[in-house]
Amino acid sequence: MIESNHVSLWNRCLRVIRDNVPETTYNTWFVPIVPLKYEDNALTVQVPSQFFYEFLEDKFVELLRATLYKEIGEGTKLMYRVIVDNSSKASVDLEATNRSTAIPQRSIIRNGNKAPNTLKAPSPLDLDPQLNPNYNFENFIEGYSNKLSRTAGEAVAVSPAKTVFNPLFVYGPSGVGKTHLINAIGTRIKELFPDKRVLYVSAHLFQVQYTDSVRSNTINDFINFYQSIDVLIIDDIQEFASLTKTQNTFFHIFNHLHQNGKQLILTSDRSPVLLQGMEDRLLTRFKWGLTAELEKPNVELRKNILKNKIHRDGLKFPEEVITYIAENVNESVRDLEGIVISIMAHSTIYNKEIDLDLAERIVRKAVKCETKVITVEDIIEKVCKHFEVESSALHSKSRKREVVQVRQLAMFLAKKHTDSSSSKIGQLIGNRDHATVLHACKIVQGQFEVDKSFRAEVEEIETLLRRK
Ligand SMILES: Nc1ncnc2c1ncn2[C@@H]1O[C@H](COP(=O)(O)OP(=O)(O)OP(=O)(O)O)[C@@H](O)[C@H]1O
């Protein structure tokens, strides 16, 4: 077999494949494959993304193997060149059917995000920063909801510990990109300053390491190790809540690093004001630098994130499908990504075009099964618990300010999250009439618009309401 005819070999294979899979599957998964070479009994093909490669390996490995054996010869190997970065066209080569061992190292780095196995300070080049390189600034799409955090993050990345953003405290609900952003900052710092000792660690892992070090009597090593870091990135700091000893140790590490001109980057699912169970001296320090909120992305940002993801994965979705998903999947970016994968899988397995109909069915199912039905009773319970007011007070005639405010908030949330009419809501909350409910909604809406910390409190209650 002459080596230059890889294109004609692949075309022969395509003819066989076309006869064996539905048309949409063929167009989606096989047309974008580009044959690159045939050498040493191996055909190398280029695929547009890691996702693409994994999908082929998962669903069509047998078909591909049988086709290659038939058209090219027994034992022919299939090699993939997987594009991992669309802009630079960076790629990795992988062998077919060897996925578990062949996945590029960069994509499994995070799975091995284990405790540094030596808590003695290794040199910067030996220290694995535990960053996820797939989370970088290039693929962190900017929008109104993340502009402040992103801009501050870029400033910190260029001049770690030299800006006033120290610590940089990023907070926001689940799935809005906190982990992505802080990894992007760490990765950029490592690119600009390879000698800096950068470390990403989840608060959970920090806590586990701390407990281990107490148990094994190596607490000094633990502290020394963390005090040797130049840029310490801790994710989900809210997990330290109520862990007094961990907080105490972290307090000393924080002070040491801050005093010695090192950068701290922290994330939390809520703002410092709402971090209950955290020592005041830590909370004060969290506010020394910049406290930046990552809000839920708006429709426009969701659309851009979707487009970017679809493009990076080498896929094609009609514009109206993208718009539909962006408008209807609005909780977290993670949900958007799940929907894309689901649509691709359905389209392939059931041989359906990717169209509005398919998207609607999948989104409806996903959104429905994740949405908990919220009742007026749930709302009363959560609101009363949050503000430490007896629910009996809500139903009483009390006109005490704090009771009135809690009652009004419960009415507002009931109007927003249930299908009950204003009269029904009034009846269930303090036996009031519908005009009182409408008035309450207006008052709360007004406060919601001007008072950021009130808004944060309400959002926290809403998160609890949605949780199953
Ligand atoms: N602006 C963005 N651009 C591109 N991708 C984004 C953006 N925001 C979030 N994502 C993607 O959404 C997914 C969830 O983001 P991430 O894990 O950073 O959220 P999080 O806020 O840390 O959530 P959690 O608190 O649950 O850990 C990731 O795959 C991330 O890449």
The ligand as a Gaussian input file, in Angstrom:
#p B3LYP/6-31G(d) Opt

LIG

0 1
 N      -17.961000      32.587000      31.515000
 C      -17.759000      31.302000      31.222000
 N      -17.216000      30.968000      30.041000
 C      -17.015000      29.666000      29.709000
 N      -17.328000      28.632000      30.489000
 C      -17.881000      28.898000      31.690000
 C      -18.135000      30.247000      32.115000
 N      -18.686000      30.208000      33.330000
 C      -18.777000      28.909000      33.662000
 N      -18.291000      28.122000      32.678000
 C      -18.222000      26.646000      32.649000
 O      -19.267000      26.144000      33.488000
 C      -18.852000      25.006000      34.203000
 C      -19.054000      25.249000      35.686000
 O      -18.155000      26.275000      36.110000
 P      -17.347000      26.201000      37.485000
 O      -17.053000      24.788000      37.895000
 O      -16.192000      27.122000      37.402000
 O      -18.479000      26.783000      38.465000
 P      -18.408000      27.116000      40.002000
 O      -18.969000      28.473000      40.157000
 O      -17.023000      26.880000      40.555000
 O      -19.413000      26.048000      40.600000
 P      -19.354000      25.262000      42.003000
 O      -19.504000      26.284000      43.079000
 O      -20.540000      24.340000      41.918000
 O      -18.046000      24.542000      42.064000
 C      -17.402000      24.779000      33.845000
 O      -17.307000      23.793000      32.851000
 C      -16.956000      26.120000      33.277000
 O      -15.938000      25.967000      32.319000

